Amino acid sequence: MRTFCIVVASALGATALAGQQSPGTVHGDAALVWSRNDSGGQSSIVRGFVAGGEARLPIGRLIVGGGYREGALQPVSGTSAGRDLAEGWLFLGGKPWHWLELTAGPFIRTYTVDLSTERWVLWQVRARAEAPIEGLRLTSYVEFWRAFGERAEPAIAAGRVQGGEAGVVWRALPNPIWLRLGYRVDDALMNGGSRSETMEGITLTVGVGDR
């Protein structure tokens, strides 16, 4: 999945930067992430930095894209061991209005501890809305997502899996460069409510294109 996402992102980014009639977007980001896991009456927290990127390309009225990020999370409290985090995703969607974007697609998250790997395969539906703060140069955004058709390995009975993100975007007009600062949170309820995981992060993004 990692190689596939990198290939897709590279291809989309190259196409976008090649000067197509409807240029796409390519961006890289770095985030401070912390995750809290509650299971069996015990809690543990891990924290670390992750980095990655995403590319997207408009095709007519549609938007297609993909991305990947990874990093290492270290224990802060509790008995949890450090783990490597990797996430990859693909999506397809569109903009029914200029301020609203709707997308859907697969999302994969893996945790690796030594030789043990826990993998989540989710199908996400996302809605993102933007509102101007200062013309086109500074805008705010909010995004919500919900997962359907969850599958986990080893077998975990997933319940509610959802999340959201909010932040601001600054555009260096008339240049196509932009910066984004956002806060995101993901929440998962598993095994009939006996286990829950909340992942939060603060992300700084640098992008090129119409985003």
C-alpha positions as CSV (number, residue, x, y, z in Angstrom):
1,M,0.0,0.0,0.0
2,R,2.9,2.4,0.8
3,T,4.5,2.0,-2.6
4,F,1.1,2.3,-4.4
5,C,0.3,5.5,-2.6
6,I,3.7,7.0,-3.3
7,V,3.4,6.1,-7.0
8,V,-0.1,7.6,-7.2
9,A,0.9,10.8,-5.4
10,S,4.0,11.2,-7.6
11,A,2.1,10.7,-10.8
12,L,-0.6,13.1,-9.8
13,G,1.9,15.7,-8.6
14,A,3.9,15.4,-11.8
15,T,0.8,15.8,-13.9
16,A,-0.3,18.8,-11.9
17,L,3.0,20.5,-12.1
18,A,3.3,19.8,-15.9
19,G,0.9,22.6,-16.6
20,Q,-2.4,20.9,-17.3
21,Q,-5.4,23.1,-18.1
22,S,-6.8,22.3,-14.6
23,P,-3.7,22.1,-12.3
24,G,-3.9,20.0,-9.3
25,T,-2.3,20.2,-5.9
26,V,0.7,18.6,-4.2
27,H,1.7,19.2,-0.6
28,G,3.9,17.9,2.2
29,D,3.2,18.1,5.9
30,A,4.7,17.4,9.3
31,A,2.6,16.8,12.4
32,L,2.9,16.3,16.1
33,V,0.6,13.3,16.9
34,W,-0.5,11.8,20.2
35,S,-2.7,8.8,20.7
36,R,-4.6,7.6,23.8
37,N,-5.7,4.0,24.1
38,D,-8.2,2.9,26.8
39,S,-8.6,-0.8,27.3
40,G,-9.6,-3.0,30.2
41,G,-9.7,0.0,32.6
42,Q,-6.1,1.0,31.7
43,S,-4.9,3.9,29.7
44,S,-1.7,4.5,27.7
45,I,-0.5,7.5,25.6
46,V,2.1,7.5,22.8
47,R,3.4,10.6,21.0
48,G,5.7,11.4,18.1
49,F,6.2,13.2,14.8
50,V,4.9,12.0,11.5
51,A,5.5,13.4,8.0
52,G,4.0,12.7,4.5
53,G,2.3,14.2,1.6
54,E,-0.7,14.2,-0.7
55,A,-1.5,14.9,-4.4
56,R,-4.8,15.6,-6.0
57,L,-5.9,16.3,-9.5
58,P,-9.3,17.6,-10.9
59,I,-10.7,15.6,-13.8
60,G,-13.7,17.5,-15.2
61,R,-16.0,17.9,-12.2
62,L,-14.3,15.1,-10.2
63,I,-11.2,15.1,-7.9
64,V,-8.9,12.1,-7.6
65,G,-5.9,11.8,-5.3
66,G,-4.0,9.9,-2.7
67,G,-1.4,10.3,0.1
68,Y,0.9,8.7,2.6
69,R,2.5,9.6,6.0
70,E,4.5,7.8,8.6
71,G,6.4,8.3,11.8
72,A,7.4,6.8,15.2
73,L,5.3,7.2,18.3
74,Q,7.0,6.8,21.7
75,P,5.3,6.0,25.1
76,V,4.4,8.9,27.3
77,S,2.4,7.2,30.0
78,G,0.9,3.8,30.8
79,T,2.3,0.4,29.7
80,S,2.1,0.8,26.0
81,A,5.3,0.2,23.9
82,G,6.5,2.5,21.2
83,R,5.2,1.9,17.8
84,D,5.7,2.8,14.1
85,L,2.6,4.5,12.5
86,A,1.9,4.4,8.8
87,E,-1.2,5.7,6.9
88,G,-2.1,5.6,3.3
89,W,-5.3,6.7,1.5
90,L,-6.9,7.2,-1.9
91,F,-10.1,9.2,-2.7
92,L,-12.5,10.3,-5.3
93,G,-15.0,13.1,-5.1
94,G,-16.1,16.5,-6.2
95,K,-17.2,20.0,-5.3
96,P,-21.0,20.5,-5.5
97,W,-20.3,24.2,-4.5
98,H,-17.0,26.1,-4.5
99,W,-17.0,26.1,-0.6
100,L,-17.9,22.4,-0.1
101,E,-15.9,19.3,-1.1
102,L,-17.2,15.7,-0.8
103,T,-14.9,12.7,-1.2
104,A,-14.8,8.9,-0.4
105,G,-12.2,6.2,-0.6
106,P,-10.1,3.6,1.3
107,F,-7.9,4.5,4.2
108,I,-5.3,2.2,5.8
109,R,-3.6,2.7,9.1
110,T,-0.9,0.3,10.5
111,Y,0.8,0.1,13.9
112,T,4.0,-1.9,14.0
113,V,5.6,-3.0,17.3
114,D,8.7,-5.1,16.8
115,L,7.4,-7.9,14.4
116,S,3.7,-7.5,15.3
117,T,1.5,-5.4,13.0
118,E,-2.1,-4.1,13.6
119,R,-3.7,-3.0,10.4
120,W,-6.9,-1.0,9.9
121,V,-8.7,-0.9,6.6
122,L,-11.5,1.8,6.5
123,W,-13.7,3.2,3.8
124,Q,-14.1,6.9,4.6
125,V,-16.7,9.5,3.5
126,R,-15.5,13.1,4.0
127,A,-17.1,16.5,3.9
128,R,-15.0,19.7,3.9
129,A,-16.2,23.3,4.0
130,E,-14.2,26.5,3.7
131,A,-15.1,30.1,4.7
132,P,-13.1,33.3,3.9
133,I,-11.4,35.3,6.7
134,E,-9.6,37.8,4.6
135,G,-10.7,37.5,0.9
136,L,-9.0,34.6,-0.9
137,R,-5.7,35.0,1.0
138,L,-6.8,33.7,4.4
139,T,-9.5,31.1,4.8
140,S,-10.8,28.8,7.5
141,Y,-11.9,25.2,7.0
142,V,-13.6,22.4,8.8
143,E,-13.7,18.7,7.8
144,F,-15.6,15.8,9.1
145,W,-15.3,12.1,8.2
146,R,-17.0,8.8,9.0
147,A,-15.8,5.3,8.3
148,F,-17.9,2.4,6.9
149,G,-17.0,-1.2,6.3
150,E,-14.2,-1.3,8.9
151,R,-11.8,-4.2,8.9
152,A,-8.9,-4.8,11.3
153,E,-6.1,-7.4,11.5
154,P,-5.8,-9.1,13.9
155,A,-9.6,-9.4,14.3
156,I,-11.0,-6.4,16.3
157,A,-14.7,-5.7,16.5
158,A,-14.8,-2.1,15.4
159,G,-17.7,0.2,16.3
160,R,-17.8,3.9,15.7
161,V,-14.8,5.3,13.8
162,Q,-15.0,9.0,12.9
163,G,-13.1,12.2,13.2
164,G,-12.6,15.8,12.0
165,E,-10.1,18.6,11.4
166,A,-10.2,22.4,11.5
167,G,-7.7,25.1,10.8
168,V,-6.7,28.0,8.6
169,V,-5.1,28.3,5.1
170,W,-2.9,31.2,4.0
171,R,-2.3,31.7,0.3
172,A,0.7,33.6,-1.1
173,L,-1.3,35.2,-3.9
174,P,-0.7,35.5,-6.8
175,N,1.8,32.7,-6.3
176,P,0.2,29.2,-6.1
177,I,2.0,28.4,-2.8
178,W,0.0,28.1,0.4
179,L,0.4,27.2,4.1
180,R,-2.0,25.4,6.3
181,L,-2.2,25.0,10.1
182,G,-4.7,22.5,11.4
183,Y,-5.8,20.4,14.3
184,R,-7.3,16.9,13.8
185,V,-8.8,14.3,16.0
186,D,-9.8,10.7,15.2
187,D,-12.0,8.6,17.5
188,A,-12.5,4.8,17.4
189,L,-14.7,2.6,19.6
190,M,-13.9,-1.1,19.5
191,N,-14.9,-4.5,21.0
192,G,-18.3,-3.4,22.1
193,G,-17.0,-0.3,23.8
194,S,-14.4,-2.1,25.9
195,R,-11.6,-0.4,24.0
196,S,-11.3,3.1,22.6
197,E,-8.6,5.0,20.8
198,T,-8.3,8.8,20.3
199,M,-5.6,10.2,18.0
200,E,-5.0,13.9,17.9
201,G,-2.5,16.0,15.9
202,I,-1.3,19.5,15.0
203,T,-0.2,19.7,11.4
204,L,1.8,22.2,9.4
205,T,1.4,21.8,5.6
206,V,3.1,23.5,2.7
207,G,1.4,23.1,-0.7
208,V,1.5,24.2,-4.3
209,G,-1.7,24.5,-6.4
210,D,-5.3,25.3,-6.0
211,R,-6.4,24.1,-2.5
